[in-house]
Amino acid sequence: LARILGPDQIGLLNFAESISRYFILVAALGIPIYGVREIAKQQENKLNRSQVFVEIAIINLITTILLTIVFVAIILWVPMLRDELPLFGWAIAYFILQMFYFEWFFTGMNQFKFIALRSFVIRFLFIVFVFVLIQSKSDYLKYMQMQVLLSLLIALINFKYLYSLLDLKNIRLSNLNLKQHLKPLFLLFLTIFSISIYFSLDTILLGFLANNESVGYYSSALKLTKLIIAVLGSISVAMFPQMINLYHNGGEEQFERMVKQCYTLILSLSIPLVILIMGSANDIITLFLGDHFTRAILPLQITAPLITIVSLSGIFGFQVLSALSKDKAILLSAIIGMIFSIILSILLVPHYKENGEAITILITELSVSLSFIYFSNKYFS
């Protein structure tokens, strides 16, 4: 894909995707964390988990509708986005369909086999479509159209599988209590919003402060790093529902033992990978992206330590603090990261472009990870 479209078009696509993902993060209101936690508590009670699912899904639907209106208004108002109206029109559709992924529900129910199988099929289809449909630089719009089509397919698959896990027939609208979720979701929303500043806004700021070409180099390097982070992060995600059950049912010693095991495993896997990527960055970029992406080599080397840093954040933030419902500590850590991200982006990106943003995301994630570790030791020794 990178070889055919080149840095400019790849940068434009990543710019559009980043804006969509930013809206997705805000619309989610912390549901990816809160939803997993609440569904995991009701794993054994089909009626209760069905009610919790409907309540959270309705809240997500409302926020998605409101933010769709905002998204459309921004695209029509900002000339830079309006100039690529067809692309951002598909980006809006991609944003809307994300709420039907229901990843938080399937994770809370430990349906990892279903998630893995569904992801494999979708990724396989995506690769096939890329080879068949993307033949020249002018085909960049087809990439976003593929994303929308596959998101629609995921939604259809999810609805069919959801039916077997829920008891929607016995749910009464009059019994729904959306209000009980608003306070914890609001706290998590502030956290997610702060996280989104440095998680999604890095590419957006780079697009505005530099250019699409810089976005292409930076985002391509970061995608390679995030690919490994996602693999290691799946360890934390898979263990999270079980750890919630352990902690809330008196299994604190086993909970602590699992945290230590996960910590040791993550370090033993991530550190060698960081060294390997930093030493082989030149070959990796040439192999996966081609000779036109040589400017992505240094950003890849700079962001390689994120493999260890973000994985540790997953343990101490996602596993420990979230399991203990220490949402305020997570929020404070995210705010620290947001402050670092904004200040460093403004200082470094105009002069150092993709390399400046790579340094920014590295320092930002390090500050968040250290905050998570500090609060984890404070609340759970």
N, C-alpha and C positions, 0 to 999 in steps of 0.2 A: 504493500500500500504506500509506504513512504517513498519507495523508489519511483513509483509511477506518478504520484501527485506532487512530490517535491516539498521543500520546507515551507514555501508560501501557503500552499493549499492545505497542507497538514496543519500549519499554524492557524489558519482560518477555521478549520473544522474543530480543532481543540479549543479555540476561543469560543465558538458557539456552544460546544459541549460543556465547557466550564461554566458559562452563564446558566445553561439549563440545570446543571448539577447544583449550582448555587441556589437556584429557586427550589430544587428538590430538597436540599438540606433544610431550608427555611420552612417549607411546607410540611416537612415531616415532624416538626415540633418536638424532636427528641424521641419520637415513636420507635425508631430502630433500636433504641436501648430500653426505653420504658415498656414498649410492647412485649419484647422478649421476656422481660422480668415479670410482667403481670400474667402473661400466658403460661410461663413456666410454673407459676404458683398454682395454676388451675389445670395442670396437665391431667389429673385424675377425674376431673368433674366436667363432663361434656357440656352440660347446660350453662354452668358458670363461665367456662372459657368462651362459649358461644356469645354470651352476653357481653363479656369484656371485648371480644373481637368486634362486635357490631358497634359498640360505643366508641372504640378507638378508630375504627374505620370511618365512621360518620364525621368525627372530628377532622380526620385527615382529608376527607372529601370536601369539607367546608373550606379548609385552608387552601386546598388546591384550586378550588374555584376562584377564591379571592385573589390568589397570587397569579392565576392565569390572566386576570384582568390587568394586574400591575405589569406583568410580562409584556402583554400586547401594547400597553401604553408606552413602556420604555422603548420598545422596538420602533414604534412610530415616531417617538420624540427624538431619539438619538440618531443623527445622520449616519454615523458609522455603521449602525445596525440596520437602519432603513435601506441602505445601499445594497444589503444582502438579504432583502425581504424574503425571497423563497427559502433560503437556507434557514433563517430564523423562524419562519412559519412552521417548518418541519421540526425545529428545535422545541417549539411550544407543544406540538403533539407528543414528542418524546418525553417532555416534562410531565404532561398530564397522565400518560400511561404508566409512569413510574409508581404511582400510588397503588396500582393493581398487582405489583410484585408480591406484596404481603410476605416479604422475607422475614420480618419480625415474628409473624405468626408461626411459620414453618420452623424457624430456629427455636422458638420457645417450646415447640412440640417435639423437638429433636428429630425432625424429618430431614436429616442430612443426606440420606440416600436419594430422596426425591430431589433435593436442591442440587446435588452433584450431577444426577442423571439429566435433569432439566438443563443445567448449565452446559453440560457436555454437548447435548443435542443442539442447543442454540449457538454455541461457539462453532460447532462443526458447520452448521448452515451459514453462519456469518462468513467463515473462511471460503466456503464454496461460492457465495454471492460475490465476495471481493474479487476472486479470480475470474468469475464470469462477467461481472458488470463493470468493474473498474479497469478501463483500458487506456485512459488518457487523463490529463489534468482537468479537462472539462467535465469529468464524471464525478467531481467532488460532491455534488449535490446528491448523487445516488447513495453515497455513504450514509448520510443522515436519513434518507428514505429507508435504507436497510435497517437502521437502528429502530425506526418507528415500526416497521413491519415485524421485526423480531420481538419488540416489546409487546405488540399486540398479540403475537403468538404465545408469549409467556403468560399474558393476562388470561387468555382462553384456557391454557393448560391449568393455571392456578385455580380458576373457578370450578373446573371439573373435579379437581382433587380436593378442594376445600369442602365440598358437599359431604364427603365421607368423614370429615373430622369435626363437623359442626352440627348442631341441632337447631337450625334456624326456624323450624316450624313452631317451636314452643317459645320463641322470643316475642315478647309484647313490647311495642314501642312505649307504652305507658310506664313500663318497668325500667326503662333505660335511665341511667344516671350519668350523664356526660360530665356533670359538674365535678364529680369526685376526681376526675382525671386532670382537670384544668390546672390546679396548683402545681402538682409535680411535673406536668408537661410544660408549664410556663418556665419553671426553673431549668428544665432540660433544654427548652427552646433557647434560653439565653446562652446556655452552654454550647448548643449546636451552632447558634449564630456566631458566637465568638470563634468556634473551631472553623466555621466556614470562611471566616475572614482570611485565615492563613491556609486552609485546605483547598479552597476553590478560587479565592480571590487572587492568588499568586499569578495564575495564568492570565486572569482578566487585567490585573494591574500591568503585567508585562506587555499585554496587547496595547494598552493605552499609553504607557510610558515609553515603550520601545516600538516594536512593529511585529507583524505576523510572522516574519522570518525568524525572529528571536523566539517567539512562542513555539514555532515548529521545532527548533533545536532543543529548547528547554523541556517542552512537554514530551518529546520523543525519548529523551534521556530519562526523564522522571517515570515514564511508563514502564521502562525496563526495570527500574528499581522497584516500582510499585507492584510489578508482577511477582517478584520474590516476596515482597512484604505481604501480599495477599495470601500466598501459600503458607507462610509462617503464621499469619494472623488467623488462619482457619483453625489453628490449634486452640487459640483463645476462644473463638466463636463456638467451637464444638463442645468445649468444656463448660461454658458459661451457664447453660440451663441446669446442668447437674450440680454445679457449685452453688447456685442459688438454693436449690432444694436441700443440699447438705447444710448450708449455713443456717437456713431458717427452720431446720428440723433438728438442731442440736449437734450437728456433726462438725463442730469447729476445728477439731484436731485433724480430721480428714481433709477439711477445706484447706487448712494451712499446709498440709503435706502435698496436696495437689498443686498449690501455688508454687511451692519450692521445686517440685518436679518440673513444672512448666518453665520456670525461670532457668533452671539448669539446661533443659532441652533447647530453649530458645538461644541461649548464649553459645552452646556447643555447635549449633547449626549456623547461626547468623554471622559470627565473627569470621570463620573461614570464607564464607560467601562474600563478605565485605572486602577482604584481602584479595580474593580471586578477581572480583569485578574491578577494583581499583588498578590491579596490575594488568588486566586484559581488556581494559576499556577500549583501546584502539581497535583491537580485533573484533570485539563485540559490536561496536558501532558499524564497522565496515561490513560485517556479516549480516546484521539484521536491517540496517538502514541504508547502507551504500556509501560511496565515496563523497556524495554531496552533503553528508551530515557530519563532516569532520569537526565542526564547531560544537557538536553535541558530546564530544569525548570528555572535555573538562567538566561540564555539568554532570555527566555520569559519574566521574570520579569524586566530585564534591558531594553528590547526593548518595553515594554508596553506603556511608555509615548510617543512613536512615533505616536500613534493613534491621540493624540492631536496636536503634533508638526507638523507632515506631513499634517494634515488636515488644519492647519493654513497656512502652506506654499501654499497649494492649493488655499486658498482664496486670500492671498496677492500677491502671485506670478502669479498664473494662471489667476485668475479673474481680479485683479486690474492692475498689471504691464503689463501683456500681452495684456489686453484690451486697455491699454493706449499706446501700442507699445513701451514700455520702455525696449527694448531687451538688451541694454547695462547694465542696472541695474540688470536684470536677470543673465546676463553673469558674472558680478562681484560677485554676490552672489554665483553662482555655483563654481567659481574659489576659493572663500573662503572655501567652503565645500570640494572641491578637495584637497586643501592643508592640511586641518585638517585630511581628510581621509587617505592620504598617510603617513603623519608623525605618526599619532596614530597607524595605522596598523603595521608599521615597529617596533614601540616601544612596542606595547602591544601583538600582535598576537603570536610571538615566545614563550612568557612566559605564557600567559593566554589563548591562543587558542580561542575557541568559545566565551568565556566570554570577552576576549580582543576585539574581533571583534564586539560584541554586544555593548560594551562601545564606541567603535569607531563610529559606525553608529548612536548612540544616540547623541553624541557630535557633529558629523558632521551635522546631520539634524537640530539640535538646532541652530547651527551657521548660516545655510542657512535660516531658518525660521526667525531668528532675523534680518538678512540682508534684507529679503523681507519686513518685517514690517517697518524697517527704511526707505527704499526707497519708500514704499507706502505712508507713512506719509509725505515724502519730496515732492512727486509729486501730491499727492491727499489727502488733509487734510479732 
